[in-house]
Amino acid sequence: MRLPWYVIGHKNPDADAICSAIGHAAYLRALGNEEAIAVRCGELPPRVKIILQKAGLDAPPLIDDVRPTAGSISRKNVAAVREDDTFLMAYKLMVDHEVRSVPVVNNGGEVKGLLRFLDLLQLLLPPATDGGNVKLLHASLQNIAATIGADASMGDTPPSEEEDLIMMVGASSQATVRQRLQTAQDEGNVQDYMVICGDRPAVHQYAVDFKVRALLVTGDYQIDPKLAEKAKAQGMVILCCPHDTATSVKLALCARKVRNILKDDFEFFSSNEVVSQFSRKVASLAQELFPVVEAGTQRMMGVFSKSDLVDPPRIRLSLVDHNEFSQAVKGVDEAKVMEILDHHRLSGDLVTRDPVRFINEPVGSSSTIVAWRFRVQNIEPDPAVALCLCAGMISDTLNLTGPTTTNIDREILSWLSDLAGVEPDKFAEEFFASGSLLLHADARAIVGTDRKEFVEEGITVSLSQVEEVSFKGLNQRKEELIRELENVRERGDHAIAILMITDIRLHNSILLGVGDARILGKLSFERVNENEWSANGVVSRKKELFPAVCQAIR
């Protein structure tokens, strides 16, 4: 099975992270990579929800962990047997599929055990009670008839319920056969006997006289009709089969149900269990095949073998709008990173196992880079994708007024807006007017939206940014926002945590911050009070806020 190719932005995604992922996934599919799908590793910002509704697109699925799991490495096309299947059915299945072990499921598809080829020997070698030709067999006469292909019309109808039968091959002298049946009668278990023989009328007579449970006539022979009537009247089952006696005995043993040898000492894994967390445990087990069940249930969805853990298939990733481990989806180090598209500085500790395509351009947004790739390939994104890319560009460049804006951004936005059928300035006004976080979101959503973690000089910082059309409502919310910043700082063990609220009309920002007083005291912005700064003319986290924080740390 070919795993999907996820195109994904950073944690706590902003509009550019979501929209560039949607655009780049569409670009990859246009080049023939049908497995490419845009996903996200954080909540959708309110404005992005509105844009997706306007574009008629579904929200990218939420993926918070890309590590290989039991479900992702499992084989879904599985040969399995059911608890009520017979040994013969299981044997044929294993031979046909050339496997040495199969999972056993109940009628509801739940895993109940494992059946190994060697386990089947237990069905062929039941414990003997009297040596020689006497064998115990726990099976239903109905299954025995079906397994050996017997005609059961001459006696009583074979029941489907399993019984404890004692098989006795009537190959000895007539006197010996009679003596054995007499002994069984004396011991009180003759009614459990199933006598097996070929064309031996005397033995047939003994079986009926002693009222055994069943008579299996082999070699395509028949019992005398009158004797059969007597047998039927006393509830005796008569089976007539075409095989010789030796073959019939073997096949009868194959009529036992799989459930009779199942044990509960087997390992199985939930589909969401992470490979790296159980691979060592699996390596130490004697078990070779491992069922995988749906998370929260025991319904089987696949299996894997030890060999599947040697080099488990990895999820393919295209990372957009970030290039640091601290900002990437959980498990990125265990995935196969195919490429990185970004417009931020190079930093952090993102290391890949394989060579990757790395595109890092000093432009205003990652959506610009995606659109540029469409244009270079002479491919036009459809209007819905073009609209999303417009939103990503307008958000990150503040409609081409931010300090990171380049001529490439201006040229690309003009091209995209024509494809999307929108007028950039009007669209930008609608975009920023929609979904005010200050007015409609809780403190955690405000601080968590477009929040990135950075490491500078060994010191970790958290920087969040929200864009508003005014500072309306901010004064009433400062205290709860500061409390939430403190929560973020403590949860992430950050030196400082800052929220940048930007008025995109006035091109001013207000900073709220908590943490190391030495660093906060060195910020180059106008300090209003202990936790607030005024940053007139500052709108870019990447080009203005983060450099100022780095300078304060140094």
N, C-alpha and C positions, 0 to 999 in steps of 0.2 A: 504494500500500500504506500502510495506517495503522500508524504505529509504536506500540510499546507505551507504556504510561504506568507508569513505575516509581515505586513508593513505597519510599523508602530512608532508612535512618538514617545515622549518622555512621560514620567509620572506626573500627576496633577496637570494634565495637558491644557494648553490654551488653544485658541482658534487655529493658530498656525500649525501646531502639532497634529491636531485632528484633520484639518483640511489638506495639509501636505501629504498625510498618510493616505487619505482617500484618493487624492490625485495621483500619487505615485503608484498605488496599487492598480489604478486604471491604466497607467502608462505601461506597467509590466504586463498586464493582460493584453494590451494592444500589441505587445511584442511577442505574444504567444505563450506567456507564462500564466496559464489558466488557473494555477493554484494560488496566485497572489490574491490576498484579501486584506483590506484595511481593518486594523483592530486598534484598541486603546487599552491603556493600563491605568485609567483613572476616570473620574466622573466627567460627564459632558458639561462644559460651561453653558449657562442659559442661552447666551447669544448663539452658540453653535447649534443648539437644539432648534432654534428658530430658523437658522440658515438651512439646516437639513430639511426641515419641513417645507421651506420655500423651494428647495431644489428637488423635493420629492424623493429623497434618499433616506434609507434606514440608517440608524446610528450604528457605527462600527461596534462589533461585539467586544465585550469587556474580557480581556485576558490578563490575569494578574500574575501568571507564573508560566514560563516556557520551558521548564526543565522536563526532560524525558520522563514519562510516567509508565506505569504498568500498562495502562490503556493504550498509550501511543506506540509501545513496542510490540503489543500483542498481535497475533494473527487472528483475524476475525472469521475466516472460513475454516471452521473447526469440525473435525470428525468427533462426534460424541455419541455415547450410548445412554439409554434410559435405564432407570433402576429395574424396570420390569422386563427389560430385554433379556433374552436367553444367552447362554454362553455361545451358542452357535451363531447368533446374530452379531454378538460382539466380536467373535473370532473373525467372521467374514469381513466385518467393517475394518478391523485392524489390518487384515491381509490386503484388502482392496486399497487401503490408503497407505500401506507400507509404514505403519507406525507401531511403536512398541508400548505406547501408553495413551490412553484416552480418558477425558473427563467423563464422569457419570452425572447425569442431571435427572431431576424429577419431571413430572408432566408440566410443571410451571416454569421449567427452564432454570431452576436453582441448582447450583453445584452441590452434589452430595458426596463426592469422593472421586478417586482416581482408580482406574483399572489398568494394571500392567499386564503385559503378555505372560509374565511368569505367574501372575495371580490366577490365570486361567487353569494352570495345572492343578490348583486346589479343587477345581470343579471336576477334574478328571480323576482325582485321587481322594475320594471321600474315605473316611475311616472304615475299616472292615469290622464286622461284628462276629463273624464266625469263620473268617478265613476263606480261601478258595473262591467259590462262586457267589458268596453272599455279600452284598454291598448295600450300604445305605444311600438313599437318594431322596433329597428334599426338593420336590417339584410338583407341579400340577399335571394330572394325567392329560389334560387338554394340551398343555405345552409339549408333553412327551409325544403325543399323537402328531402334532404339527411338526415337531423337529425331525421325527423319523419318517414323516410322510405316510402315516398309517391310516387304514380304513377302520373307523370305530363304529360302524353301523350294526355290527352283530350283537353288541352287548349294551350295557347301560351307557348313557351319555357321559363322556369324560368331564368331570367338574373342572372349573378354572382355579379353584382354591388349591394352594400348595399343601402337600401331604408328606409325611415321613414314610417313604416306601422302602421295603427290603427287597432288593433284586436277587432272584435265585435263578441261575441258568440250569434248566432241566436237561443236562447233557449226560448225567450219570445213568446207571442202570435204573430200571423202573423201581426196583426194590429200594434202592438208595434214595431216589426222589421221594418215594412214598414215606420212607422213614424220616427224612428231613422235614417233610410237611407235618408228619405226626408229632415230631419233636416241637415244631413251632406251635402246633395246636396245644400241646401240653404246657408250653411256656406262655400261652395266651397272646401271641402276636401274629398268628397266621393270617389274620384279617388285614395285616399291613404288607403282605407279600405280593410281589409282582413276579409271576413265573414267566420265564423267557425260554422258548424252545421252538423248533421247527415242526416237521411232520411227525409228531409223536402223539397219536391219539390217546394212549394210556396216560401220558403226562397231562394232556388236556383234561381227561376225566378226573385225575387226582386233584387238579387245580379247582375244578368245579365242586367236587365232593368236599374238599376241605374249606371251600368258600373263601379263597384268597381274594385280595383286593382287585387284582387285574391279571389278565393273561395276555402276553405279547407273543403272537405267533409270527415267526420269521420265515424267510425264504419264499414269500408269496403263497404260502399255504393257507388253508381255511380250516376252521373248526367245524365239526359236525353240526348241522343246523339245529337238530333237536337238543344237543348239548348246549348250543348257544342260547336257545330259548330258556333253558333252565338257568343258565348263568345270568341272563338278563333279568329274569324274575327275582333273583336274589341280590340284584344291585351290583353285579360284577361287570367290570369294564373289560372288553375284548378288543385288542388292537391287532390288526393284520398288516404287516409291512413287507415290502419287496426285498429288504436287505437280509444278508445272512446274520446268524446269531451274534457273531463277534462285532460286526459293524453296528448292529442294532443296540448292543450294550453301550458302545462308545457314544452313539448318537443320543441315547436316552440320558446319559450323563450330561450331555450338552443342553438338556432342557432346563437345567437349573437357572434361576434368575440371578442376574448380576448383583442385586441387592444383598444376596446372602453372603457375599465375601467382602463387602465394603467395610472399610475401617475409617474412623474419623480422625486419624493422625496424619493428615495431609495439610500442606500449606497452600493457601490461595491468597490473592492480593486484590485490593480494591483498585479500580481503574485510575483513581487520582493519587495513588501512592507513588512517590518519587523514586526513580531507579537508583539514584546515588545513595539513597537512605536504606535500601534493602539489598543491594547487590552483594555485599559481604556475607550477609546472612544466607542468601541463596547459595553462594559458592560452597558453604560448609554442609549443605544438606545432601542426602543421598537421592532425594527426589529429583527427577529429571524434567518433568513437565509441570507447569504451574498455571492453574486456571486464573483468569482475571474476571472479576465480577463488577457489575455496575455499582458505583458509589452509593452506599446506604442500603444496598440489597445484596442478595446472594445470586442474582440472576447472572448467568455466565454471558460474557461478551467476547471472550477470546482466550488464548493461551500463549505462553511464551516458554522457551527452553533456556537452559543455561547459556547456550551459544549465542542467544539473542542479546546477552549482556556484555559480550566482548566489545562490540562497538555499536551501541544502540543508535537508531536513527535519531537525528537531531532536527528540531524545528528550524526551518530557514527564516532568517530575519533580515529585513531592511529597516535600519534605524533612521528616523528622520527627526530633524530639529534638536538633536543632542548628540554628544559623543563621549559621555562619561558614564561609568558604571553606576555612580551614585544616583543618576537620573533615569537609568534604564529599567526596563521591566525585570522583575525577579527571575533569576535563572539565565540571564543573558550569557553568562560564562559557560553554560552547558548547552547553548544553542549554536547553530551554525550561522554566524553573521555573514550575510552576502555582500552588503554594502551599507555605507553611511552617507547620508545627505544632510548637510548642516551649514549654518551660517554664523556659528559662534566660534569663540576661541578654542584652540586645542588644549585640553588639560585632562586631569584625572588619570585613571588607570585602566581604560578600556583596552583590553588585549584580546586578540583573536587567534584561533588555532591555525587558520588558513589565511592566505592573502585575500584581501577584500577590495572592492571598489570604494574609494573614499573621495567624495566630492565635497569640498568645503569652499564656499564662495563668500566674499565680503559684500553680501547684498542684504536687503532689508528683511527678507523672510525666506524660510525654507520653501514656501509655496512658489516663490519666484524661481528657485532652482528646478523644481518639478516642472513648472510651465515651460521653462527654458529647454528642458530635455524633450518635451513634446515638440516644441518648435524646431529644434535641431533635426529631429527625425521626420519632419514634415507631417506630423500627426496632429489633428485637431481634437482636443478633448470634447466630449459631448457637453451641451449647455449646462447640465447639472454639475458636472465635475468642474467646468470652467467657473461656475458661480461659487463653488466651494473654494477654489484657489483664489478667486478675487477676495473672498472674505478673509482668508489667511493672510494675504498681502496687506489688505487695508488695516487689519488688526495690528500686525506687527510694525507697520510703518506709519501708523496713525494717518492713514490715507495720504501717504507720500509726504508727510510733513515732519516725520521724525528724523533724528540725526543720522540714522543708519541707512536712509533712503539713498539709492543710486539711480543713475540714468537707466540702468538695466531694469530696475523696478518700474520706473515710469513707462518704459517701452512695453514691458510684459503686461502690466496692468491694462494698458490701452488695448492690447491684442486680446486679452482674456475677456474684458468687458464687452467687446464686440461679439465674441462667441457666446457669452452668457446672456446677451441682450439687456444689459443694465447700463445706467449712466453712473460712473464711479462716485461722483460727489453725492448724488442723491442716495445711492446704495450705501455709502459710508455713513451718511446721516442716519438712515434707518437702522444700520447695523449697530452703531454705538448707542442709539436711543433705546434699543431693545434690551430687555433683561438686565436692568440695573441690579448689581449685587448688593450695593449698600441699602437699597430700598426693599429688596425681596429675599435675600439669602441670610442664613444664620452665620455666626462668626466663624465657625469651622469651615464652611464652604467658601467664605470670602478669603480667609488666610490660605486655604488649601488650593484655591484656583490658581493655576499657572505658578505654582511654587517649585523652585529649583534649589537643589543643594549643591554647594560648591566647596572645594577644598583649596585653600590658599596658605602656603607656608605651613602646612600641616594642621591648619585650623579650619574647622567646618563651619559653614554659615548657611542659613536658610533665607532665601530672598523670594518674596511673593510680590505679584503686581496685579492690580485690577485697574481697568480703564473705565472712567465714567464721563458723562457729559457735564457733570457739575459735582461739587462736593456736598450736595444736599443730603442731609441725613447723617453725615459723618460725625458731627459733634456728639450726637446722642449715642453713638456706638463705639466711641474710642475706648472706653474702659473695657468693654467685653472683647474688643479686638486685641487689646494689649494682653488680657488674660489668656486668650487663645494663642497668641504669639509665645507666651511663656510656656504653655502646654506643648507647643510644637518644639520649642527649644529643648525642653526636658526630655520629651520622647526621643528626639533624634540626637541628644547629647551635643547640640550645636553651641558654639561660643556665643553667637548672636543670631537673632531672628528678626527680620525686618519686613514690613508690609509697605509697599509703595502704592499709594492711591493717586492716580493720574487723571487730571482734568484735560481731556483731549481737545477742548475748545480753547482754554486759556494757555495750554502747554505748560502747566505747572503741576507739581506733585507735592503731596504731604507724605512724610515718612513716619511710621510708627515702629519703634524698635525696642527690644529687650536683650539683656545678656551682659557680656563682659563690659564693665564700665570704662575700662581703659581703651578698648576699641571704639565704643560708641562716642567717647569723648574726643576722639581724633577725626570724626567724620567732618568733612569740609562743608557741610550745609548749615544753614541758620537754625540754631537750636531754640525751640519754643519752650520746652520743658524737659523733664527727665526722660520722657519716652517719645517725644515728638520733635520733628524737624520740618522746616519749610524748604522746599527745593524749587524755587522759581526757575522756569525755563528747562527743567529736567524732566524728560519723558521716557528715556531709554534705560532699562535695567542693564542691558548688555554693554552699552557704550558710555553710560554716565554713572549709574548707581554702582555697578559691580567694580569698575576701576576705582571709585572713591572708597569702597569698602577695602579693596586690596591695599590701597595707599594707607588707610587707617591701620590695617594689620601690620604693615611694614614699619 
